[in-house]
Amino acid sequence: MIDPDPADPDPSGCDPRIHLIAVKPAGDEFVRFEARLAILAARYIDTVRVTLVTAGVGDDDGDGSWPRRSTVLPTVVLMRAGRMVGEAIGDLPLRELDEVVRAAATWPATAEVAA
């Protein structure tokens, strides 16, 4: 299920799950994107926590705390243990969103990774 409360359940960052934060532009244009996120949330219910935020509707109060990379396309950022382990921009099909989640699950969040 998509988490309506974006607050981190464990502020210490010890939650082993991946936190998928999806920021979508306001409006009804991305209803199918929301449906694909719901499928991902159900598919990875034990390992991924999904939060959907609509840009401009209480998303970040102007302080930049929500990871929005585009003002016209959905942005997906995946975090684990306080580190970004994946991201995607655009109204991606389910297959591509699933690939981003699976790649994030194997990305090392605890070790520094050379750029």
Secondary structure, 3 states (H helix, E strand, C coil): CEECCCCCCCCCCCCCCEEEEEEECCCCCCHHHHHHHHHHHHHCCCCEEEEEEECCCCCCCCCCCCCCCCCCCCEEEEEECCEEEEEEECCCCHHHHHHHHHHHHHCCCCCCCCC
